[in-house]
Amino acid sequence: MPKLNLRQKENLDGYLFLTPAILFFAVFMVYPFFYSFYLSLQEKTGMKLTDLSFAGLTQYQKVLADPEFISSLINTGIYTFSVVFFQVAIGLLTAVVLNRALIGKTLTRSFFFIPVIISTIVCGVIWTWMYDPAASGLMNRAISIFGIEPIAWLKDPKWAMTSVIVMSIWKWIGYHMVIYLAGLQGISNDYYEAASLEGANVLQKFIHITFPLLSNTTWLLVITSIINSFQIFDQIYTMTNGGPMGATNVIVYFIYKAGFISFDLPYASAAAWLLFVVIFILTLAQLKVQSKNEQ
């Protein structure tokens, strides 16, 4: 066996250290990815999970013709648009305010970021208590000050999705704030000093300096937020279970019900791959728009 030189030994050591991570990735990411595609081309023929037969694109046709899937896609779109818009807008506004020389700004930043590090399940439980339909619920006690009758926030189809959206915005504002703060640190103060000499006010500085120079940061947050929002599950599972009357039934919860309640894995896999295609297309579109903006 030929003797290894120093570079070859270092490379071998590197591969050995990477092997556990590669195996983990292959077993828990790569294999399920391709196996789910295989399942999406099958059809159940019996009660067992292994009773399958090849069915081609039949499962995809069933999913696309399912009114519940279309409804879940619309609900996901409503949730995504609302959450992404307000998370980015409020996160940017908060970052601009807390980027100034204010007393206690470090502590204030910490308060905004605390929800980010709390488990989504825990946040869902907390907000479920706050949304208690009884008059003693925190939200109902707050609106009672203005003479408004108690609202069944998570039980009323008109309010259920809005309630979940508010909770999600609250949880992730801190993340957007921190990313924007990092972007603001990279903007030279010379731009603002030059604008001040030209007589620009605070709003004009924001419109013509701050916002354009944060465009890359904004697009990064928009892309990641859209991808995360299309995969919403924890909030729905904890707070509403897709109800009431399907008002909060989103795509991932639809997939969960098909795969782990109805145990129709081929059908659930087909729906999951359709979700993958939607996210992939949206990501490509966002990257293309970002590329044009940079040019």
One Martini backbone bead per residue (centre of mass of N, CA, C, O) as a GRO file, in nm:
protein
  295
    1MET     BB    1   0.093   0.037   0.026
    2PRO     BB    2   0.094   0.352  -0.022
    3LYS     BB    3   0.221   0.637   0.093
    4LEU     BB    4   0.106   0.911   0.253
    5ASN     BB    5   0.080   1.227   0.238
    6LEU     BB    6  -0.010   1.510   0.398
    7ARG     BB    7  -0.250   1.592   0.214
    8GLN     BB    8  -0.389   1.312   0.208
    9LYS     BB    9  -0.432   1.292   0.513
   10GLU     BB   10  -0.608   1.546   0.539
   11ASN     BB   11  -0.830   1.453   0.344
   12LEU     BB   12  -0.904   1.193   0.494
   13ASP     BB   13  -0.985   1.328   0.759
   14GLY     BB   14  -1.211   1.500   0.637
   15TYR     BB   15  -1.387   1.265   0.532
   16LEU     BB   16  -1.428   1.129   0.808
   17PHE     BB   17  -1.574   1.374   0.941
   18LEU     BB   18  -1.808   1.385   0.710
   19THR     BB   19  -1.952   1.112   0.706
   20PRO     BB   20  -2.182   1.142   0.919
   21ALA     BB   21  -2.323   1.382   0.775
   22ILE     BB   22  -2.372   1.240   0.504
   23LEU     BB   23  -2.540   1.006   0.612
   24PHE     BB   24  -2.759   1.174   0.743
   25PHE     BB   25  -2.846   1.320   0.481
   26ALA     BB   26  -2.913   1.064   0.316
   27VAL     BB   27  -3.125   0.931   0.511
   28PHE     BB   28  -3.305   1.215   0.591
   29MET     BB   29  -3.315   1.346   0.280
   30VAL     BB   30  -3.260   1.195   0.013
   31TYR     BB   31  -3.433   0.943   0.043
   32PRO     BB   32  -3.713   1.081   0.104
   33PHE     BB   33  -3.723   1.246  -0.154
   34PHE     BB   34  -3.736   1.001  -0.359
   35TYR     BB   35  -3.954   0.829  -0.216
   36SER     BB   36  -4.187   1.032  -0.247
   37PHE     BB   37  -4.192   1.017  -0.555
   38TYR     BB   38  -4.254   0.720  -0.572
   39LEU     BB   39  -4.524   0.736  -0.412
   40SER     BB   40  -4.670   0.941  -0.614
   41LEU     BB   41  -4.681   0.679  -0.835
   42GLN     BB   42  -4.885   0.546  -0.650
   43GLU     BB   43  -5.128   0.294  -0.516
   44LYS     BB   44  -5.360   0.180  -0.321
   45THR     BB   45  -5.458  -0.188  -0.256
   46GLY     BB   46  -5.470  -0.171   0.065
   47MET     BB   47  -5.422  -0.156   0.414
   48LYS     BB   48  -5.138  -0.151   0.368
   49LEU     BB   49  -4.857   0.045   0.308
   50THR     BB   50  -4.735  -0.182   0.094
   51ASP     BB   51  -4.998  -0.159  -0.085
   52LEU     BB   52  -4.881  -0.123  -0.410
   53SER     BB   53  -4.922   0.060  -0.727
   54PHE     BB   54  -4.881   0.166  -1.030
   55ALA     BB   55  -5.016   0.518  -1.143
   56GLY     BB   56  -4.856   0.755  -1.202
   57LEU     BB   57  -5.050   1.067  -1.226
   58THR     BB   58  -5.308   1.020  -1.053
   59GLN     BB   59  -5.253   1.173  -0.785
   60TYR     BB   60  -5.227   1.455  -0.912
   61GLN     BB   61  -5.513   1.466  -1.027
   62LYS     BB   62  -5.660   1.439  -0.757
   63VAL     BB   63  -5.545   1.685  -0.614
   64LEU     BB   64  -5.627   1.905  -0.832
   65ALA     BB   65  -5.947   1.806  -0.790
   66ASP     BB   66  -5.939   1.900  -0.495
   67PRO     BB   67  -6.105   2.130  -0.309
   68GLU     BB   68  -5.929   2.123  -0.051
   69PHE     BB   69  -5.662   2.194  -0.188
   70ILE     BB   70  -5.746   2.465  -0.308
   71SER     BB   71  -5.820   2.590  -0.036
   72SER     BB   72  -5.536   2.555   0.094
   73LEU     BB   73  -5.391   2.733  -0.115
   74ILE     BB   74  -5.543   2.993  -0.055
   75ASN     BB   75  -5.477   3.009   0.247
   76THR     BB   76  -5.172   3.021   0.206
   77GLY     BB   77  -5.166   3.282   0.041
   78ILE     BB   78  -5.291   3.465   0.253
   79TYR     BB   79  -5.085   3.414   0.472
   80THR     BB   80  -4.827   3.490   0.318
   81PHE     BB   81  -4.887   3.780   0.234
   82SER     BB   82  -4.941   3.894   0.518
   83VAL     BB   83  -4.686   3.807   0.671
   84VAL     BB   84  -4.463   3.919   0.486
   85PHE     BB   85  -4.543   4.214   0.480
   86PHE     BB   86  -4.546   4.274   0.795
   87GLN     BB   87  -4.269   4.168   0.871
   88VAL     BB   88  -4.104   4.356   0.690
   89ALA     BB   89  -4.223   4.631   0.768
   90ILE     BB   90  -4.192   4.615   1.081
   91GLY     BB   91  -3.894   4.533   1.087
   92LEU     BB   92  -3.788   4.789   0.951
   93LEU     BB   93  -3.904   5.002   1.142
   94THR     BB   94  -3.773   4.890   1.400
   95ALA     BB   95  -3.477   4.911   1.305
   96VAL     BB   96  -3.468   5.217   1.255
   97VAL     BB   97  -3.536   5.300   1.545
   98LEU     BB   98  -3.309   5.104   1.693
   99ASN     BB   99  -3.056   5.250   1.539
  100ARG     BB  100  -3.065   5.458   1.734
  101ALA     BB  101  -2.980   5.675   2.003
  102LEU     BB  102  -3.115   5.494   2.256
  103ILE     BB  103  -3.255   5.427   2.546
  104GLY     BB  104  -3.254   5.083   2.579
  105LYS     BB  105  -3.213   4.933   2.296
  106THR     BB  106  -3.098   4.656   2.375
  107LEU     BB  107  -3.341   4.561   2.542
  108THR     BB  108  -3.552   4.600   2.318
  109ARG     BB  109  -3.432   4.399   2.119
  110SER     BB  110  -3.465   4.152   2.303
  111PHE     BB  111  -3.775   4.157   2.321
  112PHE     BB  112  -3.818   4.114   2.010
  113PHE     BB  113  -3.641   3.831   2.002
  114ILE     BB  114  -3.764   3.620   2.195
  115PRO     BB  115  -3.986   3.477   2.010
  116VAL     BB  116  -3.780   3.334   1.817
  117ILE     BB  117  -3.665   3.127   2.052
  118ILE     BB  118  -3.941   3.026   2.070
  119SER     BB  119  -4.148   2.793   2.039
  120THR     BB  120  -4.416   2.754   1.837
  121ILE     BB  121  -4.586   2.583   2.027
  122VAL     BB  122  -4.571   2.774   2.267
  123CYS     BB  123  -4.691   3.017   2.122
  124GLY     BB  124  -4.960   2.880   2.053
  125VAL     BB  125  -5.052   2.832   2.345
  126ILE     BB  126  -5.046   3.123   2.443
  127TRP     BB  127  -5.245   3.236   2.222
  128THR     BB  128  -5.481   3.055   2.295
  129TRP     BB  129  -5.525   3.186   2.570
  130MET     BB  130  -5.563   3.476   2.460
  131TYR     BB  131  -5.812   3.360   2.266
  132ASP     BB  132  -6.016   3.320   2.461
  133PRO     BB  133  -6.366   3.334   2.434
  134ALA     BB  134  -6.377   3.442   2.689
  135ALA     BB  135  -6.385   3.732   2.876
  136SER     BB  136  -6.097   3.650   3.017
  137GLY     BB  137  -5.953   3.692   2.778
  138LEU     BB  138  -5.713   3.901   2.678
  139MET     BB  139  -5.837   4.007   2.410
  140ASN     BB  140  -6.127   4.053   2.524
  141ARG     BB  141  -6.041   4.251   2.745
  142ALA     BB  142  -5.926   4.464   2.554
  143ILE     BB  143  -6.195   4.517   2.379
  144SER     BB  144  -6.385   4.589   2.623
  145ILE     BB  145  -6.291   4.884   2.656
  146PHE     BB  146  -6.459   4.949   2.368
  147GLY     BB  147  -6.735   4.769   2.382
  148ILE     BB  148  -6.662   4.483   2.285
  149GLU     BB  149  -6.747   4.185   2.215
  150PRO     BB  150  -6.679   3.877   2.240
  151ILE     BB  151  -6.443   3.663   2.062
  152ALA     BB  152  -6.405   3.369   1.860
  153TRP     BB  153  -6.117   3.355   1.723
  154LEU     BB  154  -6.077   3.018   1.669
  155LYS     BB  155  -6.405   2.961   1.594
  156ASP     BB  156  -6.411   3.179   1.372
  157PRO     BB  157  -6.385   3.202   1.030
  158LYS     BB  158  -6.327   3.522   1.026
  159TRP     BB  159  -6.072   3.500   1.261
  160ALA     BB  160  -5.868   3.264   1.251
  161MET     BB  161  -5.652   3.353   1.042
  162THR     BB  162  -5.588   3.626   1.172
  163SER     BB  163  -5.484   3.508   1.439
  164VAL     BB  164  -5.245   3.350   1.317
  165ILE     BB  165  -5.106   3.588   1.179
  166VAL     BB  166  -5.046   3.758   1.430
  167MET     BB  167  -4.868   3.549   1.569
  168SER     BB  168  -4.651   3.526   1.341
  169ILE     BB  169  -4.562   3.817   1.338
  170TRP     BB  170  -4.470   3.835   1.632
  171LYS     BB  171  -4.249   3.611   1.620
  172TRP     BB  172  -4.073   3.739   1.343
  173ILE     BB  173  -3.983   4.037   1.382
  174GLY     BB  174  -3.704   4.002   1.519
  175TYR     BB  175  -3.558   3.874   1.279
  176HIS     BB  176  -3.594   4.111   1.080
  177MET     BB  177  -3.461   4.323   1.256
  178VAL     BB  178  -3.174   4.201   1.268
  179ILE     BB  179  -3.117   4.200   0.964
  180TYR     BB  180  -3.159   4.506   0.926
  181LEU     BB  181  -2.944   4.600   1.125
  182ALA     BB  182  -2.710   4.485   0.963
  183GLY     BB  183  -2.766   4.658   0.711
  184LEU     BB  184  -2.742   4.942   0.850
  185GLN     BB  185  -2.438   4.911   0.934
  186GLY     BB  186  -2.349   4.923   0.609
  187ILE     BB  187  -2.427   5.225   0.609
  188SER     BB  188  -2.308   5.513   0.532
  189ASN     BB  189  -2.310   5.837   0.678
  190ASP     BB  190  -2.245   6.010   0.424
  191TYR     BB  191  -2.522   6.005   0.289
  192TYR     BB  192  -2.674   6.166   0.513
  193GLU     BB  193  -2.496   6.418   0.515
  194ALA     BB  194  -2.546   6.494   0.219
  195ALA     BB  195  -2.856   6.515   0.247
  196SER     BB  196  -2.856   6.740   0.463
  197LEU     BB  197  -2.719   6.955   0.281
  198GLU     BB  198  -2.980   6.932   0.078
  199GLY     BB  199  -3.245   6.918   0.280
  200ALA     BB  200  -3.322   6.647   0.385
  201ASN     BB  201  -3.539   6.447   0.528
  202VAL     BB  202  -3.624   6.162   0.682
  203LEU     BB  203  -3.805   6.044   0.456
  204GLN     BB  204  -3.609   6.094   0.217
  205LYS     BB  205  -3.381   5.919   0.326
  206PHE     BB  206  -3.538   5.655   0.328
  207ILE     BB  207  -3.628   5.645   0.024
  208HIS     BB  208  -3.322   5.722  -0.113
  209ILE     BB  209  -3.136   5.530   0.087
  210THR     BB  210  -3.223   5.300   0.276
  211PHE     BB  211  -3.409   5.122   0.099
  212PRO     BB  212  -3.220   5.073  -0.150
  213LEU     BB  213  -2.973   4.956   0.031
  214LEU     BB  214  -3.193   4.716   0.136
  215SER     BB  215  -3.283   4.531  -0.104
  216ASN     BB  216  -3.130   4.266  -0.056
  217THR     BB  217  -3.244   4.215   0.225
  218THR     BB  218  -3.541   4.212   0.145
  219TRP     BB  219  -3.530   3.974  -0.058
  220LEU     BB  220  -3.429   3.768   0.140
  221LEU     BB  221  -3.676   3.785   0.332
  222VAL     BB  222  -3.895   3.723   0.126
  223ILE     BB  223  -3.802   3.445   0.038
  224THR     BB  224  -3.787   3.305   0.319
  225SER     BB  225  -4.080   3.374   0.404
  226ILE     BB  226  -4.229   3.225   0.182
  227ILE     BB  227  -4.120   2.945   0.237
  228ASN     BB  228  -4.212   2.931   0.536
  229SER     BB  229  -4.519   2.994   0.491
  230PHE     BB  230  -4.576   2.739   0.307
  231GLN     BB  231  -4.484   2.558   0.583
  232ILE     BB  232  -4.713   2.580   0.764
  233PHE     BB  233  -4.807   2.407   1.097
  234ASP     BB  234  -4.778   2.453   1.404
  235GLN     BB  235  -5.002   2.664   1.443
  236ILE     BB  236  -5.236   2.493   1.334
  237TYR     BB  237  -5.206   2.243   1.520
  238THR     BB  238  -5.232   2.409   1.794
  239MET     BB  239  -5.492   2.615   1.734
  240THR     BB  240  -5.705   2.467   1.487
  241ASN     BB  241  -5.685   2.213   1.292
  242GLY     BB  242  -5.798   2.378   1.023
  243GLY     BB  243  -5.998   2.548   1.154
  244PRO     BB  244  -6.298   2.650   1.094
  245MET     BB  245  -6.423   2.513   0.817
  246GLY     BB  246  -6.125   2.536   0.677
  247ALA     BB  247  -5.994   2.833   0.730
  248THR     BB  248  -5.683   2.691   0.817
  249ASN     BB  249  -5.630   2.506   0.571
  250VAL     BB  250  -5.329   2.404   0.476
  251ILE     BB  251  -5.110   2.230   0.295
  252VAL     BB  252  -4.951   2.080   0.521
  253TYR     BB  253  -5.208   1.988   0.669
  254PHE     BB  254  -5.319   1.829   0.433
  255ILE     BB  255  -5.082   1.630   0.422
  256TYR     BB  256  -5.105   1.525   0.709
  257LYS     BB  257  -5.390   1.403   0.683
  258ALA     BB  258  -5.328   1.210   0.445
  259GLY     BB  259  -5.075   1.056   0.585
  260PHE     BB  260  -5.163   1.042   0.928
  261ILE     BB  261  -5.485   0.981   0.907
  262SER     BB  262  -5.545   0.830   0.622
  263PHE     BB  263  -5.286   0.675   0.509
  264ASP     BB  264  -5.214   0.829   0.216
  265LEU     BB  265  -4.910   0.848   0.087
  266PRO     BB  266  -4.937   0.904  -0.218
  267TYR     BB  267  -5.118   1.154  -0.189
  268ALA     BB  268  -4.929   1.317  -0.003
  269SER     BB  269  -4.682   1.318  -0.196
  270ALA     BB  270  -4.814   1.472  -0.427
  271ALA     BB  271  -4.873   1.729  -0.262
  272ALA     BB  272  -4.576   1.782  -0.183
  273TRP     BB  273  -4.472   1.820  -0.478
  274LEU     BB  274  -4.651   2.061  -0.543
  275LEU     BB  275  -4.529   2.242  -0.326
  276PHE     BB  276  -4.242   2.235  -0.434
  277VAL     BB  277  -4.306   2.371  -0.706
  278VAL     BB  278  -4.415   2.636  -0.595
  279ILE     BB  279  -4.160   2.722  -0.438
  280PHE     BB  280  -3.964   2.708  -0.675
  281ILE     BB  281  -4.101   2.924  -0.853
  282LEU     BB  282  -4.097   3.157  -0.649
  283THR     BB  283  -3.790   3.164  -0.614
  284LEU     BB  284  -3.713   3.223  -0.908
  285ALA     BB  285  -3.873   3.487  -0.931
  286GLN     BB  286  -3.727   3.640  -0.703
  287LEU     BB  287  -3.438   3.614  -0.820
  288LYS     BB  288  -3.495   3.763  -1.084
  289VAL     BB  289  -3.581   4.030  -0.960
  290GLN     BB  290  -3.322   4.077  -0.800
  291SER     BB  291  -3.129   4.083  -1.043
  292LYS     BB  292  -3.257   4.334  -1.177
  293ASN     BB  293  -3.210   4.529  -0.939
  294GLU     BB  294  -2.900   4.507  -0.935
  295GLN     BB  295  -2.870   4.608  -1.241
   0.00000   0.00000   0.00000
